[in-house]
Amino acid sequence: MKKIKYYFNTHTLRFEKVDTPLKVRLLQLFGFIAASIVTGVVIVAILFQYIDSPKEKLLRQQNESYKANYSLIQQRLKQLELQMTELESRDNEVYRSIFESSPIPDSARLKDIEALKEAKMIQNLSNSDLLQNMIDQLNNLSIRTSFQDKSFLEITSMVKNKEKLLKAIPAIQPVSNKNLSRVASGFGYRIDPLYKDYRLHAGLDFTAPTGTPIYATADGVVQIAGFNTDGYGNKVVINHGFGYQTLYGHMARIKAKAGQSVKRGEVIGYIGNTGKSTGPHCHYEVIKRGIKVDPVYYFYNDLTPAQFDRILKAAAANKQSLD
């Protein structure tokens, strides 16, 4: 039942019914609705400012958890980076140097040259950027790990071939020289016996009677066996693999044949005086990766330190070669 309102009219001294115009009623209704909306907005704003919804609480907790986990992952990534750098360093400076192998360049491992800038950059990244940055770092680490795995497989192969490598390195004298008296001329610039000027003598001269056996100083395959007009006369060249070759010149007779496999200590010929030679001797050279090196450093299998010192002095003493 609608409630009727009355008011006292002082002019007529009577109670009369209150009759509110429609316009006033509408204004009152609009004012009530507006006040309610404003009050509601203020209350909601206060609630959103100081009180989280259950969903927001969950998201906030997840966000904090992600930040903590990201920090732990970053620390772990730094540890892995340090370990990977140490492995790469050992690979280049230790493992590969043992086998005289060229180190892997940093560019092949995709080393991150911007690592120092990364820490400052991460602080300003959004969550999606942080995730992408983490993925990029993991991808980079994965690539470097893959390269390192390949490198260690290669080193493993080198270890398996170590026995072959040791057999392929020249390690004995090419003639029997127990009393160390047969070294007539060493490696270096010497007076040429024919032209009487200083020329590079790229090997060692071992004097001995004609017919004295000459031995292969390492395992290998005979590459050249025969007479040559290059001054060496009857010579033998053995390819030992792993970048090593040896040359034996001025032989009276050659026993080995081209293409023949020989073992260290096997007789390949006999001392003579063929080619550009002034007396019976064996001219011996060691060639490493195409460069002639001093053979005196490749006698470690049959010389003690004291004997090596003696033969080193004998090789340096004579300033004139025999060829």
C-alpha positions in Angstrom: 0.0 0.0 0.0 1.4 3.3 -1.0 2.3 5.6 1.9 0.6 9.0 1.8 2.3 12.0 3.3 0.6 15.1 4.8 1.7 18.5 5.9 0.0 21.3 8.0 -1.1 24.3 6.1 -0.8 27.4 8.4 -3.0 29.4 6.2 -6.0 27.1 6.3 -5.1 25.6 9.6 -5.7 22.1 8.1 -3.6 19.0 7.2 -3.3 18.6 3.5 -1.9 15.8 1.3 1.7 16.3 0.0 1.6 16.3 -3.8 5.3 16.0 -5.2 5.7 16.9 -8.9 7.0 14.3 -11.3 10.0 16.4 -12.2 11.1 16.6 -8.6 10.6 12.9 -8.2 12.8 12.2 -11.2 15.5 14.5 -9.9 15.5 12.8 -6.5 15.8 9.4 -8.2 18.6 10.5 -10.4 20.5 12.0 -7.4 20.1 8.8 -5.4 21.4 6.6 -8.3 24.3 9.0 -8.9 25.3 9.0 -5.2 25.1 5.2 -5.1 27.3 4.9 -8.2 29.9 7.3 -6.8 29.9 5.6 -3.4 30.3 2.2 -5.1 33.2 3.4 -7.3 35.0 4.9 -4.3 34.5 1.6 -2.3 35.7 -0.5 -5.2 38.7 1.7 -5.8 39.7 1.5 -2.1 39.2 -2.3 -2.2 41.3 -2.7 -5.4 44.0 -0.4 -4.0 44.5 -2.2 -0.7 42.9 -5.6 -1.0 43.8 -8.2 -3.7 41.3 -10.4 -5.3 41.9 -14.2 -4.9 43.0 -14.3 -8.5 45.4 -11.4 -8.0 46.8 -13.0 -4.9 47.5 -16.2 -6.9 49.1 -14.2 -9.7 51.2 -12.2 -7.3 52.4 -15.4 -5.5 53.2 -16.9 -8.9 55.1 -13.8 -10.0 57.1 -13.8 -6.8 57.9 -17.5 -7.3 58.9 -16.9 -10.9 61.3 -14.1 -9.8 62.9 -16.3 -7.1 63.2 -19.2 -9.6 64.6 -16.9 -12.2 67.3 -15.6 -9.8 68.3 -19.2 -9.0 68.4 -20.2 -12.6 70.5 -17.1 -13.4 73.0 -18.2 -10.7 73.0 -21.7 -12.1 73.6 -20.4 -15.6 76.5 -18.3 -14.5 78.0 -21.4 -12.8 77.5 -23.4 -16.0 79.1 -20.6 -18.1 82.1 -20.6 -15.8 82.4 -24.4 -16.0 82.0 -24.3 -19.8 84.7 -21.6 -20.1 87.0 -23.7 -18.0 86.4 -26.7 -20.2 87.0 -24.7 -23.3 90.2 -23.4 -21.9 91.4 -26.8 -20.9 90.4 -28.1 -24.3 92.5 -25.5 -26.1 95.4 -25.1 -23.7 95.8 -28.6 -22.3 94.1 -31.5 -24.1 94.7 -30.3 -27.7 98.2 -29.1 -27.0 99.1 -32.7 -25.8 98.2 -33.9 -29.3 99.6 -30.8 -31.1 96.1 -30.1 -32.4 94.9 -26.7 -33.4 92.5 -25.1 -30.8 88.9 -24.5 -31.6 88.3 -20.8 -32.3 85.9 -18.9 -30.0 83.7 -18.0 -33.0 83.1 -21.7 -33.6 81.7 -22.0 -30.1 79.6 -18.9 -30.5 81.0 -17.3 -27.4 78.8 -14.6 -26.0 80.8 -11.4 -26.3 78.0 -9.4 -24.8 77.9 -11.3 -21.5 78.9 -8.2 -19.4 76.0 -6.1 -20.8 73.5 -8.8 -20.2 73.2 -8.4 -16.4 72.2 -4.7 -16.7 69.9 -5.4 -19.5 67.9 -8.1 -17.7 66.9 -5.7 -14.9 64.7 -3.7 -17.3 63.1 -6.6 -19.2 59.5 -7.6 -19.0 58.4 -11.1 -18.0 58.2 -12.2 -21.7 61.6 -10.6 -22.4 63.1 -12.4 -19.4 61.7 -15.7 -20.6 63.1 -15.1 -24.1 66.4 -14.0 -22.7 66.6 -17.2 -20.6 65.8 -19.3 -23.7 68.5 -17.5 -25.7 71.1 -18.2 -23.0 70.1 -21.8 -22.8 70.3 -22.2 -26.5 73.7 -20.5 -26.6 74.9 -22.9 -23.8 73.4 -25.8 -25.6 75.3 -24.9 -28.8 78.6 -24.5 -26.9 78.0 -27.8 -25.1 77.4 -29.5 -28.5 80.7 -28.1 -29.9 82.5 -29.3 -26.7 81.0 -32.8 -27.0 82.3 -32.9 -30.6 85.7 -31.7 -29.4 85.9 -34.3 -26.7 84.9 -37.0 -29.2 87.8 -35.8 -31.4 90.1 -35.8 -28.4 88.9 -39.4 -27.5 89.8 -40.4 -31.1 93.2 -38.8 -30.6 93.7 -40.8 -27.4 92.9 -44.0 -29.3 95.3 -43.0 -32.0 98.0 -42.0 -29.4 99.8 -45.3 -29.8 99.9 -44.8 -33.6 101.0 -41.2 -33.1 103.9 -42.3 -30.8 105.0 -44.9 -33.4 104.8 -42.2 -36.1 107.1 -39.7 -34.4 110.8 -40.1 -35.3 112.4 -41.1 -32.1 115.7 -42.9 -32.8 118.9 -42.2 -34.7 119.0 -43.5 -38.3 122.3 -45.3 -37.8 123.8 -47.3 -34.9 125.7 -44.7 -32.9 126.2 -46.1 -29.4 129.4 -44.2 -28.8 127.9 -41.0 -30.2 130.9 -40.4 -32.5 129.2 -40.5 -35.9 127.5 -37.1 -35.9 129.6 -35.1 -38.4 127.5 -32.0 -39.0 124.4 -30.6 -37.4 121.3 -28.6 -38.4 121.7 -25.0 -39.3 123.9 -22.7 -41.5 127.1 -24.5 -42.4 129.9 -24.1 -44.9 129.1 -26.0 -48.1 131.9 -28.4 -48.9 131.7 -27.8 -52.7 130.6 -24.1 -53.0 132.4 -22.9 -49.8 129.7 -20.6 -48.7 127.2 -20.6 -45.8 124.0 -22.5 -46.7 121.3 -24.0 -44.6 122.1 -27.6 -43.8 118.6 -28.9 -43.1 119.5 -32.1 -41.4 122.2 -34.2 -39.6 125.1 -36.0 -41.2 126.1 -39.4 -39.7 129.4 -40.7 -40.9 130.0 -44.5 -41.1 131.7 -47.0 -43.5 129.9 -47.7 -46.8 127.4 -50.4 -46.3 126.5 -49.5 -42.7 122.7 -50.2 -42.3 120.3 -47.2 -42.1 117.1 -47.6 -40.1 113.7 -46.1 -40.3 113.2 -43.9 -37.3 109.5 -44.3 -37.0 106.6 -46.4 -38.5 105.4 -45.2 -41.9 105.0 -45.8 -45.6 107.9 -45.3 -48.1 107.0 -42.4 -50.3 110.2 -42.1 -52.4 112.9 -44.8 -52.9 115.5 -44.3 -55.7 118.1 -42.1 -57.2 117.4 -38.3 -57.5 119.3 -35.5 -59.1 118.5 -33.1 -56.3 121.9 -33.7 -54.6 120.7 -36.4 -52.2 121.6 -39.2 -54.7 120.0 -42.5 -53.6 117.4 -41.4 -51.1 114.4 -42.7 -49.2 111.5 -40.5 -48.0 109.1 -42.0 -45.5 105.7 -40.6 -44.7 104.8 -41.3 -41.1 101.4 -39.6 -41.0 100.4 -37.0 -38.4 102.4 -34.5 -40.4 105.8 -36.2 -40.1 108.2 -37.2 -42.8 111.9 -38.3 -42.7 114.5 -38.2 -45.5 117.6 -40.4 -45.8 120.2 -39.4 -48.4 123.4 -40.5 -50.2 122.7 -44.3 -49.8 125.0 -46.8 -51.6 122.0 -49.2 -51.9 118.3 -48.9 -51.2 116.5 -51.8 -49.6 113.0 -50.3 -49.2 110.6 -49.8 -52.0 108.0 -47.1 -52.7 104.7 -47.9 -51.2 106.2 -50.3 -48.6 105.1 -50.1 -45.0 108.1 -50.0 -42.6 108.5 -50.2 -38.8 110.8 -48.2 -36.6 114.2 -49.9 -36.6 113.7 -51.6 -39.9 116.6 -51.4 -42.4 115.7 -49.3 -45.4 119.2 -48.9 -47.0 122.9 -48.7 -46.6 125.3 -45.8 -46.1 127.0 -44.6 -49.3 128.5 -41.6 -51.1 126.0 -40.9 -53.9 124.8 -37.5 -55.0 126.4 -34.2 -53.8 128.5 -35.8 -51.1 132.2 -35.6 -50.0 132.3 -38.9 -48.1 130.3 -41.9 -47.0 127.5 -40.7 -44.7 123.8 -40.6 -44.2 122.1 -37.2 -44.5 119.0 -37.4 -42.3 116.1 -34.9 -42.2 112.9 -34.6 -40.1 110.0 -32.8 -41.8 107.1 -31.7 -39.7 104.0 -30.3 -41.5 106.2 -29.4 -44.5 108.9 -27.6 -42.5 112.4 -29.1 -42.0 113.2 -29.2 -38.3 116.3 -30.1 -36.3 116.4 -33.9 -36.1 118.5 -33.8 -32.9 115.4 -33.3 -30.9 113.9 -36.6 -32.1 116.3 -39.0 -30.6 114.6 -39.3 -27.2 114.0 -43.1 -27.4 117.7 -44.1 -27.5 119.5 -41.3 -25.6 119.8 -40.5 -21.9 119.9 -36.8 -21.0 123.7 -36.9 -20.7 124.0 -38.5 -24.1 121.6 -36.0 -25.6 123.8 -33.2 -24.3 126.8 -34.7 -25.8 125.2 -35.2 -29.2 123.8 -31.7 -29.1 127.3 -30.3 -28.6 128.7 -32.5 -31.3 126.1 -31.4 -33.8 126.8 -27.8 -33.1 130.6 -28.1 -33.2 131.3 -28.8 -36.9 130.7 -25.8 -39.1 131.1 -27.7 -42.4 128.7 -30.2 -43.8 129.5 -33.3 -45.9 126.9 -32.5 -48.6 
